[in-house]
Amino acid sequence: MNLFKRTILASVLALPFMAQSAMANGLISIIVNDPSNPYWLAEGNVAKATAEKLGYSANVGAHKGDTNTESNLVDTAITNQAKAIILDPANADGSIGAVKKAVDAGIPVFIINAEINQTGLAKAQLVSNNAQGAALGAMAWVDAMGDKGSYVELFGAPSDNNAQTRSNGFETVLSQYPGLEKKAQEVANWDRTQGYNKMQSMLQANPDINGVISGNDEMALGAIAALKEAGKLEGKVIGGFDGSPDAVAAVKAGELTYTVLQPVAIFAEEAVRQADEYINTGKLKVAEEKQLFDCILVDSNVLDVYSFSGPFQLDR
């Protein structure tokens, strides 16, 4: 066998070992909410890509807001001897048991996007600064609306602390303007179809509203569809929250007044890097368990200057 053939054969035989070596750091299990929502899809994709870049194998599971499914996914991570779990919790209170189960099995948990109502279990909780983002959005909403008018609010999932935090942030700003009257508030659970249905109901009861403020983009996009169908979209001030690709497109189209970009691509990557640090050194990269990442307003003015390099990734 000549030298060239021996070299090729050696390279082929080495491939399985190279693949094994690339994943020698072990498994990182990533658990998100529902990847049918582009926000959670990006969250899982970024975390997985970061883990693989750091030499881990990675899988992404989805609990879709169900704590039983979440618990089963944690059981699977334990069975698979995951080195760490990156978790977007299903419920602020209901997910505590799943986190505790992982910790008791010796697996560090890094929470992203939504908090749990107990400290000292997860190694870190990395979330958007929802209060800051809500205030930022509400101020932009007032700038577009003026200090008089009527509006409705679409509220996210009550099991998620982010929903109330954002609603409180809206109220803190909007309550300073006595001429702004909130006609109704409906829970639409972060979902576009529910946003559409709830907007239809609120519009029937309040046909002359001037605006909509929404806890996330999916609900806002549902509201836009309902208003468009009713022939009432023109002139409405509509605010979203997340910075999803569809929302950015709606801002460009003049249908959505603004969205508030959550830096999910940043903190999803950072959570994996912090997990890697802990796996390798036994030490925390950041001492504080709760870590806040500021949000960014995205309106037509911002889009005239900046662009997105990928989903939820604004180049500044």
C-alpha positions as CSV (number, residue, x, y, z in Angstrom):
1,M,0.0,0.0,0.0
2,N,1.5,3.3,-1.0
3,L,2.0,6.3,1.3
4,F,-1.0,8.2,-0.1
5,K,-3.4,5.3,0.4
6,R,-2.1,4.6,3.9
7,T,-2.6,8.3,4.8
8,I,-6.2,8.3,3.5
9,L,-7.0,5.1,5.3
10,A,-5.6,6.4,8.6
11,S,-7.7,9.6,8.2
12,V,-10.9,7.6,7.6
13,L,-10.2,5.3,10.6
14,A,-9.6,8.3,12.8
15,L,-12.9,10.0,12.0
16,P,-15.0,8.3,14.7
17,F,-12.3,9.1,17.3
18,M,-12.2,12.7,16.2
19,A,-16.0,13.0,16.6
20,Q,-15.8,11.4,20.0
21,S,-13.0,13.7,21.0
22,A,-15.0,16.7,19.8
23,M,-17.8,15.7,22.2
24,A,-15.5,14.5,25.0
25,N,-16.7,17.3,27.3
26,G,-20.0,15.5,27.8
27,L,-23.6,16.5,27.3
28,I,-25.4,19.8,28.1
29,S,-29.1,19.5,28.1
30,I,-31.1,22.5,27.1
31,I,-34.8,22.8,28.0
32,V,-36.9,25.6,26.5
33,N,-40.5,26.5,26.4
34,D,-42.0,26.2,22.9
35,P,-39.8,26.4,19.8
36,S,-42.8,27.2,17.6
37,N,-42.3,30.7,19.1
38,P,-39.3,32.2,17.3
39,Y,-38.0,33.7,20.6
40,W,-37.7,30.2,22.2
41,L,-36.4,28.7,19.0
42,A,-33.5,31.2,18.9
43,E,-32.9,30.6,22.6
44,G,-32.4,26.9,22.1
45,N,-30.5,27.2,18.8
46,V,-28.0,29.7,20.3
47,A,-27.5,27.6,23.5
48,K,-27.0,24.4,21.5
49,A,-24.5,26.0,19.0
50,T,-22.5,27.5,21.9
51,A,-22.3,24.2,23.7
52,E,-21.2,22.4,20.6
53,K,-18.6,25.1,19.9
54,L,-17.2,24.5,23.3
55,G,-16.9,20.8,22.6
56,Y,-20.1,19.4,24.2
57,S,-22.8,17.4,22.7
58,A,-26.1,19.2,23.2
59,N,-29.8,18.5,22.9
60,V,-32.8,20.7,23.1
61,G,-36.1,19.7,24.6
62,A,-39.4,21.7,25.0
63,H,-41.8,21.6,27.9
64,K,-44.4,24.0,26.3
65,G,-45.2,25.4,29.7
66,D,-46.1,22.0,31.2
67,T,-44.3,21.2,34.5
68,N,-44.8,17.5,34.1
69,T,-43.1,17.5,30.7
70,E,-40.4,19.7,32.2
71,S,-39.8,17.2,35.0
72,N,-39.6,14.3,32.6
73,L,-37.0,16.2,30.5
74,V,-35.0,16.8,33.7
75,D,-35.2,13.0,34.4
76,T,-33.9,12.3,31.0
77,A,-31.0,14.7,31.5
78,I,-30.2,13.0,34.8
79,T,-30.3,9.5,33.1
80,N,-28.0,10.8,30.3
81,Q,-25.6,12.1,32.9
82,A,-25.7,15.6,31.6
83,K,-22.9,17.9,32.8
84,A,-25.3,20.8,33.1
85,I,-28.8,21.8,32.3
86,I,-29.8,25.1,30.7
87,L,-33.4,25.7,31.6
88,D,-36.1,28.2,30.6
89,P,-38.5,27.3,33.4
90,A,-42.1,26.4,32.8
91,N,-43.4,28.0,36.0
92,A,-41.9,30.4,38.5
93,D,-43.1,28.2,41.4
94,G,-43.8,24.9,39.7
95,S,-40.4,24.5,38.2
96,I,-38.6,24.6,41.6
97,G,-39.0,20.9,42.1
98,A,-37.5,20.0,38.8
99,V,-34.5,22.2,39.5
100,K,-34.0,20.7,42.9
101,K,-34.2,17.2,41.5
102,A,-31.3,18.0,39.1
103,V,-29.3,19.7,41.8
104,D,-29.8,16.7,44.1
105,A,-28.4,14.5,41.2
106,G,-25.3,16.6,41.1
107,I,-26.2,18.5,37.9
108,P,-25.7,22.3,37.9
109,V,-28.7,24.2,36.5
110,F,-28.4,27.6,34.7
111,I,-31.8,29.3,34.4
112,I,-32.4,31.6,31.4
113,N,-35.2,34.0,30.3
114,A,-37.6,33.4,33.2
115,E,-36.9,33.3,36.9
116,I,-37.9,30.7,39.5
117,N,-39.1,32.0,42.9
118,Q,-36.3,30.5,44.9
119,T,-32.6,31.5,45.1
120,G,-29.7,29.2,46.0
121,L,-30.8,26.3,43.8
122,A,-29.7,27.3,40.3
123,K,-26.1,28.4,39.8
124,A,-27.3,31.4,37.9
125,Q,-30.5,33.0,36.6
126,L,-29.9,35.1,33.4
127,V,-32.9,37.1,32.3
128,S,-33.8,40.2,30.4
129,N,-34.2,43.3,32.5
130,N,-38.0,43.2,32.0
131,A,-38.8,46.2,34.1
132,Q,-36.3,48.4,32.2
133,G,-37.6,47.0,28.9
134,A,-41.2,47.6,29.8
135,A,-40.5,51.2,30.8
136,L,-38.5,51.7,27.6
137,G,-41.4,50.4,25.5
138,A,-44.1,52.3,27.4
139,M,-42.2,55.6,26.9
140,A,-41.9,55.0,23.2
141,W,-45.6,54.1,23.2
142,V,-46.5,57.4,24.8
143,D,-44.3,59.3,22.4
144,A,-46.3,57.8,19.5
145,M,-49.7,58.1,21.2
146,G,-49.5,61.4,22.9
147,D,-50.9,62.0,26.4
148,K,-54.5,61.3,25.5
149,G,-56.4,58.3,24.2
150,S,-57.8,54.8,25.0
151,Y,-56.0,51.5,24.7
152,V,-56.1,47.8,25.6
153,E,-53.3,45.6,27.0
154,L,-52.5,42.0,26.1
155,F,-51.0,40.1,29.1
156,G,-48.7,37.1,28.9
157,A,-48.8,33.8,30.8
158,P,-49.6,34.5,34.4
159,S,-47.3,31.5,35.5
160,D,-44.4,33.5,34.1
161,N,-43.1,36.3,36.3
162,N,-42.1,38.3,33.2
163,A,-45.8,38.9,32.4
164,Q,-46.5,40.7,35.6
165,T,-43.2,42.5,35.6
166,R,-43.8,43.9,32.1
167,S,-47.4,44.8,32.9
168,N,-46.2,46.7,36.0
169,G,-43.6,48.4,34.0
170,F,-46.2,49.6,31.5
171,E,-48.5,50.8,34.3
172,T,-45.7,52.7,36.0
173,V,-45.2,54.9,32.9
174,L,-48.7,55.1,31.5
175,S,-50.3,55.9,34.9
176,Q,-48.5,59.2,34.8
177,Y,-50.8,60.4,32.0
178,P,-54.3,60.8,33.2
179,G,-55.6,61.3,29.7
180,L,-54.6,57.7,28.8
181,E,-57.5,55.3,29.6
182,K,-57.0,51.5,29.7
183,K,-60.3,50.1,28.5
184,A,-59.5,46.4,28.9
185,Q,-56.7,43.8,29.6
186,E,-56.8,40.2,28.5
187,V,-54.5,37.3,29.1
188,A,-53.2,35.8,25.8
189,N,-50.4,33.6,27.1
190,W,-47.7,34.8,24.8
191,D,-49.6,33.3,21.8
192,R,-50.4,34.9,18.5
193,T,-53.7,33.1,18.0
194,Q,-54.9,34.0,21.5
195,G,-53.8,37.6,20.8
196,Y,-55.9,37.6,17.7
197,N,-58.9,36.2,19.5
198,K,-58.6,38.4,22.5
199,M,-58.1,41.4,20.4
200,Q,-61.3,40.6,18.4
201,S,-63.3,40.5,21.7
202,M,-61.8,43.7,23.1
203,L,-62.4,45.5,19.8
204,Q,-66.0,44.5,19.7
205,A,-66.5,46.0,23.2
206,N,-64.2,49.0,22.5
207,P,-64.3,49.8,18.8
208,D,-62.8,53.2,19.1
209,I,-59.5,52.5,20.9
210,N,-56.4,54.2,19.8
211,G,-53.7,51.7,20.7
212,V,-52.6,48.3,22.0
213,I,-49.7,47.6,24.3
214,S,-48.6,44.0,24.4
215,G,-46.4,41.9,26.7
216,N,-44.8,40.2,23.7
217,D,-44.5,40.3,19.9
218,E,-46.6,37.2,19.2
219,M,-49.7,38.6,21.0
220,A,-49.1,42.0,19.3
221,L,-48.9,40.4,15.9
222,G,-52.2,38.6,16.6
223,A,-53.7,42.0,17.5
224,I,-52.5,43.5,14.3
225,A,-54.2,40.7,12.3
226,A,-57.5,41.3,14.1
227,L,-57.3,45.0,13.6
228,K,-56.4,44.6,10.0
229,E,-59.3,42.2,9.4
230,A,-61.7,44.7,11.1
231,G,-60.3,47.5,8.9
232,K,-59.2,49.4,12.0
233,L,-55.4,49.1,11.9
234,E,-54.6,52.5,10.3
235,G,-53.4,55.0,12.9
236,K,-53.2,52.6,15.8
237,V,-50.2,52.7,18.1
238,I,-49.1,49.1,18.8
239,G,-46.2,48.1,21.0
240,G,-44.6,44.7,21.1
241,F,-41.8,43.0,23.2
242,D,-39.2,40.4,22.2
243,G,-37.6,41.7,18.9
244,S,-38.7,38.7,16.9
245,P,-38.0,38.6,13.1
246,D,-41.8,38.9,12.3
247,A,-42.1,41.9,14.7
248,V,-39.1,43.6,13.1
249,A,-40.7,43.1,9.7
250,A,-44.0,44.6,11.0
251,V,-42.0,47.7,12.3
252,K,-40.5,48.0,8.8
253,A,-44.0,47.7,7.3
254,G,-45.4,50.4,9.5
255,E,-47.8,48.1,11.2
256,L,-46.1,47.8,14.6
257,T,-44.9,51.0,16.2
258,Y,-42.0,49.3,18.0
259,T,-40.7,46.2,19.6
260,V,-38.4,45.9,22.6
261,L,-35.6,43.5,21.8
262,Q,-34.7,41.0,24.5
263,P,-31.0,40.0,24.3
264,V,-31.9,36.3,24.3
265,A,-29.0,35.5,21.9
266,I,-26.6,37.1,24.4
267,F,-27.8,35.5,27.6
268,A,-28.4,32.1,26.0
269,E,-24.8,32.0,24.9
270,E,-23.6,33.4,28.2
271,A,-25.4,30.8,30.3
272,V,-23.7,28.0,28.4
273,R,-20.3,29.7,28.8
274,Q,-21.0,30.1,32.6
275,A,-21.9,26.4,32.7
276,D,-18.7,25.5,30.9
277,E,-16.7,27.5,33.4
278,Y,-18.4,25.8,36.3
279,I,-17.9,22.3,34.8
280,N,-14.2,22.9,34.2
281,T,-13.3,24.8,37.4
282,G,-16.0,24.2,39.9
283,K,-16.2,28.0,40.3
284,L,-18.8,30.5,39.1
285,K,-17.9,32.9,36.4
286,V,-20.2,35.5,37.9
287,A,-20.8,35.7,41.6
288,E,-24.4,37.0,41.4
289,E,-27.1,34.4,40.9
290,K,-29.6,36.8,39.3
291,Q,-28.1,38.6,36.3
292,L,-30.1,41.2,34.3
293,F,-29.5,42.0,30.6
294,D,-30.9,45.3,29.4
295,C,-33.3,45.4,26.5
296,I,-33.1,47.6,23.4
297,L,-35.9,49.6,21.7
298,V,-36.4,48.8,18.0
299,D,-38.4,51.2,16.0
300,S,-38.2,52.6,12.5
301,N,-35.5,55.1,13.5
302,V,-33.3,52.3,14.9
303,L,-33.8,50.2,11.8
304,D,-32.7,53.2,9.6
305,V,-29.3,53.0,11.3
306,Y,-28.8,49.4,12.5
307,S,-29.5,45.9,11.1
308,F,-30.0,42.4,12.3
309,S,-27.3,39.8,11.7
310,G,-29.6,37.0,12.8
311,P,-32.7,36.4,14.8
312,F,-32.6,38.6,17.9
313,Q,-29.1,39.8,17.1
314,L,-29.0,43.5,16.5
315,D,-25.7,44.9,15.1
316,R,-24.8,48.1,16.9
